[in-house]
Amino acid sequence: MKQLVDVFYAWYRTNLRNPKYRWLIIFGTLTYLLSPIDIAPDVFPIVGWIDDGILITLLIAEVSQLMSGALNRPEDEAPVADNADADAGVVVDVKAQEVP
């Protein structure tokens, strides 16, 4: 069970940090929270609220972490993508000096 939770958390966090899927994950989570169709229906008092509580906690934690990272970044620093494809076209000019 713990492995399933770890896999879901890693998937959720990775996709939420990816700008391409970020809004889809946020709206999907909010839709799930507002939808009457649940893994554990809300008609069961405590059990029904556990999955919603976990998801809303995860969403708030990740979005606040994204926002704090964006607010703490200097203005001239560009955001860094999570994948290696973003660095494929980057050229770095280095002034090297010859050592005798």
Jmol script that loads the backbone (N, CA, C; Angstrom):
load data "model"
ATOM      1  N   MET A   1       0.825  -1.195   0.000  1.00  0.00           N
ATOM      2  CA  MET A   1       0.000   0.000   0.000  1.00  0.00           C
ATOM      3  C   MET A   1       0.869   1.259   0.000  1.00  0.00           C
ATOM      4  N   LYS A   2       1.962   1.218   0.795  1.00  0.00           N
ATOM      5  CA  LYS A   2       2.844   2.379   0.869  1.00  0.00           C
ATOM      6  C   LYS A   2       3.484   2.670  -0.482  1.00  0.00           C
ATOM      7  N   GLN A   3       3.825   1.615  -1.229  1.00  0.00           N
ATOM      8  CA  GLN A   3       4.413   1.806  -2.551  1.00  0.00           C
ATOM      9  C   GLN A   3       3.420   2.478  -3.495  1.00  0.00           C
ATOM     10  N   LEU A   4       2.166   2.105  -3.403  1.00  0.00           N
ATOM     11  CA  LEU A   4       1.140   2.713  -4.242  1.00  0.00           C
ATOM     12  C   LEU A   4       1.002   4.201  -3.931  1.00  0.00           C
ATOM     13  N   VAL A   5       1.036   4.548  -2.660  1.00  0.00           N
ATOM     14  CA  VAL A   5       0.944   5.953  -2.251  1.00  0.00           C
ATOM     15  C   VAL A   5       2.176   6.719  -2.725  1.00  0.00           C
ATOM     16  N   ASP A   6       3.364   6.111  -2.584  1.00  0.00           N
ATOM     17  CA  ASP A   6       4.600   6.763  -3.028  1.00  0.00           C
ATOM     18  C   ASP A   6       4.605   6.993  -4.535  1.00  0.00           C
ATOM     19  N   VAL A   7       4.127   6.018  -5.293  1.00  0.00           N
ATOM     20  CA  VAL A   7       4.068   6.153  -6.749  1.00  0.00           C
ATOM     21  C   VAL A   7       3.090   7.262  -7.136  1.00  0.00           C
ATOM     22  N   PHE A   8       1.922   7.287  -6.498  1.00  0.00           N
ATOM     23  CA  PHE A   8       0.947   8.338  -6.802  1.00  0.00           C
ATOM     24  C   PHE A   8       1.498   9.717  -6.454  1.00  0.00           C
ATOM     25  N   TYR A   9       2.145   9.835  -5.290  1.00  0.00           N
ATOM     26  CA  TYR A   9       2.697  11.122  -4.874  1.00  0.00           C
ATOM     27  C   TYR A   9       3.775  11.594  -5.850  1.00  0.00           C
ATOM     28  N   ALA A  10       4.660  10.693  -6.261  1.00  0.00           N
ATOM     29  CA  ALA A  10       5.721  11.054  -7.217  1.00  0.00           C
ATOM     30  C   ALA A  10       5.117  11.479  -8.551  1.00  0.00           C
ATOM     31  N   TRP A  11       4.100  10.756  -9.020  1.00  0.00           N
ATOM     32  CA  TRP A  11       3.439  11.107 -10.288  1.00  0.00           C
ATOM     33  C   TRP A  11       2.759  12.469 -10.176  1.00  0.00           C
ATOM     34  N   TYR A  12       2.038  12.669  -9.087  1.00  0.00           N
ATOM     35  CA  TYR A  12       1.298  13.918  -8.883  1.00  0.00           C
ATOM     36  C   TYR A  12       2.253  15.103  -8.829  1.00  0.00           C
ATOM     37  N   ARG A  13       3.313  14.962  -8.055  1.00  0.00           N
ATOM     38  CA  ARG A  13       4.269  16.057  -7.877  1.00  0.00           C
ATOM     39  C   ARG A  13       4.998  16.373  -9.186  1.00  0.00           C
ATOM     40  N   THR A  14       5.421  15.339  -9.903  1.00  0.00           N
ATOM     41  CA  THR A  14       6.122  15.539 -11.175  1.00  0.00           C
ATOM     42  C   THR A  14       5.230  16.244 -12.189  1.00  0.00           C
ATOM     43  N   ASN A  15       3.996  15.797 -12.331  1.00  0.00           N
ATOM     44  CA  ASN A  15       3.099  16.407 -13.307  1.00  0.00           C
ATOM     45  C   ASN A  15       2.655  17.805 -12.892  1.00  0.00           C
ATOM     46  N   LEU A  16       2.541  18.053 -11.600  1.00  0.00           N
ATOM     47  CA  LEU A  16       2.165  19.389 -11.154  1.00  0.00           C
ATOM     48  C   LEU A  16       3.293  20.385 -11.385  1.00  0.00           C
ATOM     49  N   ARG A  17       4.529  19.936 -11.309  1.00  0.00           N
ATOM     50  CA  ARG A  17       5.676  20.819 -11.550  1.00  0.00           C
ATOM     51  C   ARG A  17       5.957  21.008 -13.038  1.00  0.00           C
ATOM     52  N   ASN A  18       5.363  20.213 -13.885  1.00  0.00           N
ATOM     53  CA  ASN A  18       5.526  20.351 -15.325  1.00  0.00           C
ATOM     54  C   ASN A  18       4.539  21.410 -15.822  1.00  0.00           C
ATOM     55  N   PRO A  19       5.028  22.517 -16.388  1.00  0.00           N
ATOM     56  CA  PRO A  19       4.121  23.595 -16.812  1.00  0.00           C
ATOM     57  C   PRO A  19       3.067  23.143 -17.829  1.00  0.00           C
ATOM     58  N   LYS A  20       3.385  22.112 -18.593  1.00  0.00           N
ATOM     59  CA  LYS A  20       2.457  21.636 -19.612  1.00  0.00           C
ATOM     60  C   LYS A  20       1.194  21.013 -18.988  1.00  0.00           C
ATOM     61  N   TYR A  21       1.348  20.342 -17.844  1.00  0.00           N
ATOM     62  CA  TYR A  21       0.232  19.630 -17.220  1.00  0.00           C
ATOM     63  C   TYR A  21      -0.273  20.276 -15.941  1.00  0.00           C
ATOM     64  N   ARG A  22       0.353  21.350 -15.499  1.00  0.00           N
ATOM     65  CA  ARG A  22       0.044  21.943 -14.197  1.00  0.00           C
ATOM     66  C   ARG A  22      -1.439  22.278 -14.041  1.00  0.00           C
ATOM     67  N   TRP A  23      -2.005  23.023 -14.971  1.00  0.00           N
ATOM     68  CA  TRP A  23      -3.411  23.437 -14.831  1.00  0.00           C
ATOM     69  C   TRP A  23      -4.356  22.260 -14.970  1.00  0.00           C
ATOM     70  N   LEU A  24      -3.981  21.285 -15.781  1.00  0.00           N
ATOM     71  CA  LEU A  24      -4.814  20.092 -15.915  1.00  0.00           C
ATOM     72  C   LEU A  24      -4.885  19.331 -14.590  1.00  0.00           C
ATOM     73  N   ILE A  25      -3.762  19.195 -13.918  1.00  0.00           N
ATOM     74  CA  ILE A  25      -3.728  18.505 -12.630  1.00  0.00           C
ATOM     75  C   ILE A  25      -4.497  19.292 -11.568  1.00  0.00           C
ATOM     76  N   ILE A  26      -4.337  20.611 -11.551  1.00  0.00           N
ATOM     77  CA  ILE A  26      -5.050  21.439 -10.563  1.00  0.00           C
ATOM     78  C   ILE A  26      -6.557  21.359 -10.778  1.00  0.00           C
ATOM     79  N   PHE A  27      -7.003  21.527 -12.015  1.00  0.00           N
ATOM     80  CA  PHE A  27      -8.449  21.466 -12.286  1.00  0.00           C
ATOM     81  C   PHE A  27      -9.000  20.055 -12.089  1.00  0.00           C
ATOM     82  N   GLY A  28      -8.209  19.035 -12.420  1.00  0.00           N
ATOM     83  CA  GLY A  28      -8.637  17.652 -12.187  1.00  0.00           C
ATOM     84  C   GLY A  28      -8.810  17.369 -10.709  1.00  0.00           C
ATOM     85  N   THR A  29      -7.891  17.869  -9.894  1.00  0.00           N
ATOM     86  CA  THR A  29      -7.993  17.680  -8.445  1.00  0.00           C
ATOM     87  C   THR A  29      -9.211  18.406  -7.889  1.00  0.00           C
ATOM     88  N   LEU A  30      -9.415  19.644  -8.319  1.00  0.00           N
ATOM     89  CA  LEU A  30     -10.581  20.396  -7.834  1.00  0.00           C
ATOM     90  C   LEU A  30     -11.887  19.750  -8.286  1.00  0.00           C
ATOM     91  N   THR A  31     -11.914  19.230  -9.512  1.00  0.00           N
ATOM     92  CA  THR A  31     -13.108  18.534 -10.007  1.00  0.00           C
ATOM     93  C   THR A  31     -13.387  17.295  -9.171  1.00  0.00           C
ATOM     94  N   TYR A  32     -12.325  16.532  -8.860  1.00  0.00           N
ATOM     95  CA  TYR A  32     -12.493  15.343  -8.016  1.00  0.00           C
ATOM     96  C   TYR A  32     -13.026  15.715  -6.638  1.00  0.00           C
ATOM     97  N   LEU A  33     -12.518  16.808  -6.075  1.00  0.00           N
ATOM     98  CA  LEU A  33     -12.954  17.211  -4.743  1.00  0.00           C
ATOM     99  C   LEU A  33     -14.415  17.658  -4.726  1.00  0.00           C
ATOM    100  N   LEU A  34     -14.860  18.282  -5.802  1.00  0.00           N
ATOM    101  CA  LEU A  34     -16.242  18.779  -5.864  1.00  0.00           C
ATOM    102  C   LEU A  34     -17.224  17.735  -6.395  1.00  0.00           C
ATOM    103  N   SER A  35     -16.709  16.682  -7.011  1.00  0.00           N
ATOM    104  CA  SER A  35     -17.552  15.664  -7.617  1.00  0.00           C
ATOM    105  C   SER A  35     -18.160  14.745  -6.557  1.00  0.00           C
ATOM    106  N   PRO A  36     -19.398  14.307  -6.790  1.00  0.00           N
ATOM    107  CA  PRO A  36     -19.998  13.356  -5.849  1.00  0.00           C
ATOM    108  C   PRO A  36     -19.426  11.942  -6.013  1.00  0.00           C
ATOM    109  N   ILE A  37     -18.719  11.691  -7.125  1.00  0.00           N
ATOM    110  CA  ILE A  37     -18.112  10.376  -7.355  1.00  0.00           C
ATOM    111  C   ILE A  37     -16.717  10.382  -6.735  1.00  0.00           C
ATOM    112  N   ASP A  38     -16.503   9.504  -5.759  1.00  0.00           N
ATOM    113  CA  ASP A  38     -15.261   9.464  -4.999  1.00  0.00           C
ATOM    114  C   ASP A  38     -14.794   8.027  -4.835  1.00  0.00           C
ATOM    115  N   ILE A  39     -13.535   7.868  -4.420  1.00  0.00           N
ATOM    116  CA  ILE A  39     -13.045   6.539  -4.037  1.00  0.00           C
ATOM    117  C   ILE A  39     -13.787   6.098  -2.787  1.00  0.00           C
ATOM    118  N   ALA A  40     -13.894   7.009  -1.831  1.00  0.00           N
ATOM    119  CA  ALA A  40     -14.672   6.766  -0.617  1.00  0.00           C
ATOM    120  C   ALA A  40     -15.730   7.872  -0.557  1.00  0.00           C
ATOM    121  N   PRO A  41     -16.994   7.543  -0.832  1.00  0.00           N
ATOM    122  CA  PRO A  41     -18.041   8.577  -0.854  1.00  0.00           C
ATOM    123  C   PRO A  41     -18.141   9.345   0.453  1.00  0.00           C
ATOM    124  N   ASP A  42     -18.483  10.610   0.335  1.00  0.00           N
ATOM    125  CA  ASP A  42     -18.551  11.491   1.500  1.00  0.00           C
ATOM    126  C   ASP A  42     -19.736  11.191   2.416  1.00  0.00           C
ATOM    127  N   VAL A  43     -20.616  10.268   2.022  1.00  0.00           N
ATOM    128  CA  VAL A  43     -21.739   9.927   2.879  1.00  0.00           C
ATOM    129  C   VAL A  43     -21.286   9.196   4.133  1.00  0.00           C
ATOM    130  N   PHE A  44     -20.138   8.519   4.023  1.00  0.00           N
ATOM    131  CA  PHE A  44     -19.556   7.879   5.200  1.00  0.00           C
ATOM    132  C   PHE A  44     -18.721   8.931   5.919  1.00  0.00           C
ATOM    133  N   PRO A  45     -19.139   9.362   7.088  1.00  0.00           N
ATOM    134  CA  PRO A  45     -18.589  10.549   7.739  1.00  0.00           C
ATOM    135  C   PRO A  45     -17.071  10.707   7.730  1.00  0.00           C
ATOM    136  N   ILE A  46     -16.316   9.854   8.324  1.00  0.00           N
ATOM    137  CA  ILE A  46     -14.879  10.099   8.434  1.00  0.00           C
ATOM    138  C   ILE A  46     -14.117   9.487   7.268  1.00  0.00           C
ATOM    139  N   VAL A  47     -14.468   8.285   6.904  1.00  0.00           N
ATOM    140  CA  VAL A  47     -13.774   7.592   5.812  1.00  0.00           C
ATOM    141  C   VAL A  47     -13.931   8.352   4.502  1.00  0.00           C
ATOM    142  N   GLY A  48     -15.065   8.945   4.280  1.00  0.00           N
ATOM    143  CA  GLY A  48     -15.313   9.687   3.047  1.00  0.00           C
ATOM    144  C   GLY A  48     -14.527  10.975   2.944  1.00  0.00           C
ATOM    145  N   TRP A  49     -14.119  11.503   4.069  1.00  0.00           N
ATOM    146  CA  TRP A  49     -13.381  12.770   4.050  1.00  0.00           C
ATOM    147  C   TRP A  49     -11.869  12.572   3.986  1.00  0.00           C
ATOM    148  N   ILE A  50     -11.397  11.364   4.253  1.00  0.00           N
ATOM    149  CA  ILE A  50      -9.951  11.123   4.293  1.00  0.00           C
ATOM    150  C   ILE A  50      -9.308  11.346   2.924  1.00  0.00           C
ATOM    151  N   ASP A  51      -9.870  10.756   1.853  1.00  0.00           N
ATOM    152  CA  ASP A  51      -9.260  10.923   0.526  1.00  0.00           C
ATOM    153  C   ASP A  51      -9.306  12.376   0.075  1.00  0.00           C
ATOM    154  N   ASP A  52     -10.406  13.070   0.390  1.00  0.00           N
ATOM    155  CA  ASP A  52     -10.492  14.489   0.036  1.00  0.00           C
ATOM    156  C   ASP A  52      -9.469  15.309   0.823  1.00  0.00           C
ATOM    157  N   GLY A  53      -9.311  14.996   2.092  1.00  0.00           N
ATOM    158  CA  GLY A  53      -8.347  15.719   2.919  1.00  0.00           C
ATOM    159  C   GLY A  53      -6.918  15.508   2.457  1.00  0.00           C
ATOM    160  N   ILE A  54      -6.603  14.294   2.066  1.00  0.00           N
ATOM    161  CA  ILE A  54      -5.255  14.005   1.566  1.00  0.00           C
ATOM    162  C   ILE A  54      -4.987  14.765   0.282  1.00  0.00           C
ATOM    163  N   LEU A  55      -5.948  14.742  -0.638  1.00  0.00           N
ATOM    164  CA  LEU A  55      -5.757  15.429  -1.919  1.00  0.00           C
ATOM    165  C   LEU A  55      -5.668  16.944  -1.762  1.00  0.00           C
ATOM    166  N   ILE A  56      -6.504  17.536  -0.948  1.00  0.00           N
ATOM    167  CA  ILE A  56      -6.461  18.990  -0.781  1.00  0.00           C
ATOM    168  C   ILE A  56      -5.167  19.404  -0.076  1.00  0.00           C
ATOM    169  N   THR A  57      -4.697  18.583   0.874  1.00  0.00           N
ATOM    170  CA  THR A  57      -3.423  18.873   1.536  1.00  0.00           C
ATOM    171  C   THR A  57      -2.274  18.797   0.550  1.00  0.00           C
ATOM    172  N   LEU A  58      -2.278  17.763  -0.278  1.00  0.00           N
ATOM    173  CA  LEU A  58      -1.232  17.595  -1.280  1.00  0.00           C
ATOM    174  C   LEU A  58      -1.247  18.739  -2.286  1.00  0.00           C
ATOM    175  N   LEU A  59      -2.427  19.127  -2.746  1.00  0.00           N
ATOM    176  CA  LEU A  59      -2.544  20.221  -3.711  1.00  0.00           C
ATOM    177  C   LEU A  59      -2.054  21.545  -3.108  1.00  0.00           C
ATOM    178  N   ILE A  60      -2.481  21.858  -1.907  1.00  0.00           N
ATOM    179  CA  ILE A  60      -2.076  23.120  -1.277  1.00  0.00           C
ATOM    180  C   ILE A  60      -0.572  23.131  -1.009  1.00  0.00           C
ATOM    181  N   ALA A  61      -0.029  22.018  -0.548  1.00  0.00           N
ATOM    182  CA  ALA A  61       1.404  21.958  -0.262  1.00  0.00           C
ATOM    183  C   ALA A  61       2.238  22.155  -1.526  1.00  0.00           C
ATOM    184  N   GLU A  62       1.864  21.490  -2.602  1.00  0.00           N
ATOM    185  CA  GLU A  62       2.647  21.582  -3.831  1.00  0.00           C
ATOM    186  C   GLU A  62       2.506  22.947  -4.499  1.00  0.00           C
ATOM    187  N   VAL A  63       1.289  23.489  -4.537  1.00  0.00           N
ATOM    188  CA  VAL A  63       1.087  24.798  -5.164  1.00  0.00           C
ATOM    189  C   VAL A  63       1.780  25.886  -4.346  1.00  0.00           C
ATOM    190  N   SER A  64       1.727  25.803  -3.019  1.00  0.00           N
ATOM    191  CA  SER A  64       2.416  26.810  -2.208  1.00  0.00           C
ATOM    192  C   SER A  64       3.923  26.695  -2.367  1.00  0.00           C
ATOM    193  N   GLN A  65       4.432  25.472  -2.530  1.00  0.00           N
ATOM    194  CA  GLN A  65       5.860  25.290  -2.771  1.00  0.00           C
ATOM    195  C   GLN A  65       6.259  25.868  -4.128  1.00  0.00           C
ATOM    196  N   LEU A  66       5.421  25.672  -5.136  1.00  0.00           N
ATOM    197  CA  LEU A  66       5.690  26.264  -6.449  1.00  0.00           C
ATOM    198  C   LEU A  66       5.667  27.786  -6.375  1.00  0.00           C
ATOM    199  N   MET A  67       4.695  28.329  -5.654  1.00  0.00           N
ATOM    200  CA  MET A  67       4.573  29.778  -5.549  1.00  0.00           C
ATOM    201  C   MET A  67       5.731  30.376  -4.766  1.00  0.00           C
ATOM    202  N   SER A  68       6.157  29.738  -3.692  1.00  0.00           N
ATOM    203  CA  SER A  68       7.262  30.281  -2.905  1.00  0.00           C
ATOM    204  C   SER A  68       8.560  30.213  -3.695  1.00  0.00           C
ATOM    205  N   GLY A  69       8.727  29.183  -4.507  1.00  0.00           N
ATOM    206  CA  GLY A  69       9.912  29.097  -5.361  1.00  0.00           C
ATOM    207  C   GLY A  69       9.897  30.178  -6.425  1.00  0.00           C
ATOM    208  N   ALA A  70       8.722  30.490  -6.956  1.00  0.00           N
ATOM    209  CA  ALA A  70       8.620  31.528  -7.980  1.00  0.00           C
ATOM    210  C   ALA A  70       8.808  32.915  -7.367  1.00  0.00           C
ATOM    211  N   LEU A  71       8.357  33.108  -6.135  1.00  0.00           N
ATOM    212  CA  LEU A  71       8.491  34.419  -5.502  1.00  0.00           C
ATOM    213  C   LEU A  71       9.909  34.672  -5.010  1.00  0.00           C
ATOM    214  N   ASN A  72      10.627  33.628  -4.642  1.00  0.00           N
ATOM    215  CA  ASN A  72      11.981  33.787  -4.129  1.00  0.00           C
ATOM    216  C   ASN A  72      13.037  33.845  -5.221  1.00  0.00           C
ATOM    217  N   ARG A  73      12.674  33.571  -6.457  1.00  0.00           N
ATOM    218  CA  ARG A  73      13.620  33.581  -7.566  1.00  0.00           C
ATOM    219  C   ARG A  73      13.887  35.016  -8.000  1.00  0.00           C
ATOM    220  N   PRO A  74      15.153  35.369  -8.240  1.00  0.00           N
ATOM    221  CA  PRO A  74      15.456  36.717  -8.742  1.00  0.00           C
ATOM    222  C   PRO A  74      14.788  36.941 -10.101  1.00  0.00           C
ATOM    223  N   GLU A  75      14.500  38.209 -10.409  1.00  0.00           N
ATOM    224  CA  GLU A  75      13.772  38.530 -11.634  1.00  0.00           C
ATOM    225  C   GLU A  75      14.534  38.161 -12.897  1.00  0.00           C
ATOM    226  N   ASP A  76      15.861  38.267 -12.867  1.00  0.00           N
ATOM    227  CA  ASP A  76      16.626  37.987 -14.073  1.00  0.00           C
ATOM    228  C   ASP A  76      16.892  36.500 -14.273  1.00  0.00           C
ATOM    229  N   GLU A  77      16.536  35.659 -13.312  1.00  0.00           N
ATOM    230  CA  GLU A  77      16.758  34.227 -13.429  1.00  0.00           C
ATOM    231  C   GLU A  77      15.533  33.579 -14.050  1.00  0.00           C
ATOM    232  N   ALA A  78      15.740  32.824 -15.093  1.00  0.00           N
ATOM    233  CA  ALA A  78      14.640  32.154 -15.781  1.00  0.00           C
ATOM    234  C   ALA A  78      14.274  30.884 -15.030  1.00  0.00           C
ATOM    235  N   PRO A  79      13.000  30.466 -15.078  1.00  0.00           N
ATOM    236  CA  PRO A  79      12.618  29.218 -14.427  1.00  0.00           C
ATOM    237  C   PRO A  79      13.299  28.034 -15.108  1.00  0.00           C
ATOM    238  N   VAL A  80      13.623  27.036 -14.334  1.00  0.00           N
ATOM    239  CA  VAL A  80      14.315  25.863 -14.852  1.00  0.00           C
ATOM    240  C   VAL A  80      13.312  24.751 -15.054  1.00  0.00           C
ATOM    241  N   ALA A  81      13.350  24.138 -16.221  1.00  0.00           N
ATOM    242  CA  ALA A  81      12.450  23.028 -16.521  1.00  0.00           C
ATOM    243  C   ALA A  81      12.973  21.752 -15.871  1.00  0.00           C
ATOM    244  N   ASP A  82      12.054  20.812 -15.596  1.00  0.00           N
ATOM    245  CA  ASP A  82      12.437  19.563 -14.956  1.00  0.00           C
ATOM    246  C   ASP A  82      13.066  18.561 -15.921  1.00  0.00           C
ATOM    247  N   ASN A  83      12.841  18.740 -17.219  1.00  0.00           N
ATOM    248  CA  ASN A  83      13.354  17.736 -18.149  1.00  0.00           C
ATOM    249  C   ASN A  83      14.621  18.220 -18.842  1.00  0.00           C
ATOM    250  N   ALA A  84      15.362  17.276 -19.394  1.00  0.00           N
ATOM    251  CA  ALA A  84      16.647  17.585 -20.030  1.00  0.00           C
ATOM    252  C   ALA A  84      16.466  18.187 -21.417  1.00  0.00           C
ATOM    253  N   ASP A  85      15.290  18.056 -22.030  1.00  0.00           N
ATOM    254  CA  ASP A  85      15.060  18.589 -23.376  1.00  0.00           C
ATOM    255  C   ASP A  85      15.141  20.110 -23.411  1.00  0.00           C
ATOM    256  N   ALA A  86      14.898  20.775 -22.297  1.00  0.00           N
ATOM    257  CA  ALA A  86      14.922  22.234 -22.263  1.00  0.00           C
ATOM    258  C   ALA A  86      16.343  22.766 -22.445  1.00  0.00           C
ATOM    259  N   ASP A  87      17.344  21.978 -22.074  1.00  0.00           N
ATOM    260  CA  ASP A  87      18.726  22.427 -22.162  1.00  0.00           C
ATOM    261  C   ASP A  87      19.377  22.068 -23.496  1.00  0.00           C
ATOM    262  N   ALA A  88      18.641  21.454 -24.420  1.00  0.00           N
ATOM    263  CA  ALA A  88      19.230  20.962 -25.662  1.00  0.00           C
ATOM    264  C   ALA A  88      19.769  22.094 -26.532  1.00  0.00           C
ATOM    265  N   GLY A  89      19.132  23.252 -26.589  1.00  0.00           N
ATOM    266  CA  GLY A  89      19.568  24.326 -27.462  1.00  0.00           C
ATOM    267  C   GLY A  89      20.317  25.435 -26.753  1.00  0.00           C
ATOM    268  N   VAL A  90      20.748  25.236 -25.547  1.00  0.00           N
ATOM    269  CA  VAL A  90      21.414  26.274 -24.780  1.00  0.00           C
ATOM    270  C   VAL A  90      22.910  26.265 -25.100  1.00  0.00           C
ATOM    271  N   VAL A  91      23.454  27.449 -25.409  1.00  0.00           N
ATOM    272  CA  VAL A  91      24.874  27.593 -25.670  1.00  0.00           C
ATOM    273  C   VAL A  91      25.478  28.410 -24.539  1.00  0.00           C
ATOM    274  N   VAL A  92      26.548  27.896 -23.963  1.00  0.00           N
ATOM    275  CA  VAL A  92      27.217  28.582 -22.869  1.00  0.00           C
ATOM    276  C   VAL A  92      28.552  29.096 -23.383  1.00  0.00           C
ATOM    277  N   ASP A  93      28.773  30.403 -23.267  1.00  0.00           N
ATOM    278  CA  ASP A  93      30.027  31.010 -23.703  1.00  0.00           C
ATOM    279  C   ASP A  93      30.938  31.142 -22.488  1.00  0.00           C
ATOM    280  N   VAL A  94      32.066  30.459 -22.556  1.00  0.00           N
ATOM    281  CA  VAL A  94      33.003  30.468 -21.443  1.00  0.00           C
ATOM    282  C   VAL A  94      34.311  31.106 -21.909  1.00  0.00           C
ATOM    283  N   LYS A  95      34.800  32.068 -21.144  1.00  0.00           N
ATOM    284  CA  LYS A  95      36.087  32.692 -21.476  1.00  0.00           C
ATOM    285  C   LYS A  95      37.187  31.897 -20.794  1.00  0.00           C
ATOM    286  N   ALA A  96      37.847  31.070 -21.559  1.00  0.00           N
ATOM    287  CA  ALA A  96      38.890  30.222 -21.008  1.00  0.00           C
ATOM    288  C   ALA A  96      40.254  30.905 -21.176  1.00  0.00           C
ATOM    289  N   GLN A  97      41.118  30.647 -20.239  1.00  0.00           N
ATOM    290  CA  GLN A  97      42.466  31.179 -20.308  1.00  0.00           C
ATOM    291  C   GLN A  97      43.442  30.016 -20.415  1.00  0.00           C
ATOM    292  N   GLU A  98      44.436  30.202 -21.243  1.00  0.00           N
ATOM    293  CA  GLU A  98      45.429  29.162 -21.441  1.00  0.00           C
ATOM    294  C   GLU A  98      46.362  29.142 -20.247  1.00  0.00           C
ATOM    295  N   VAL A  99      46.650  27.959 -19.739  1.00  0.00           N
ATOM    296  CA  VAL A  99      47.557  27.789 -18.606  1.00  0.00           C
ATOM    297  C   VAL A  99      48.906  27.337 -19.154  1.00  0.00           C
ATOM    298  N   PRO A 100      50.006  28.090 -18.872  1.00  0.00           N
ATOM    299  CA  PRO A 100      51.319  27.699 -19.419  1.00  0.00           C
ATOM    300  C   PRO A 100      51.871  26.468 -18.747  1.00  0.00           C
TER     301      PRO A 100
END
end "model"
wireframe off; spacefill off
backbone 0.3
color backbone group
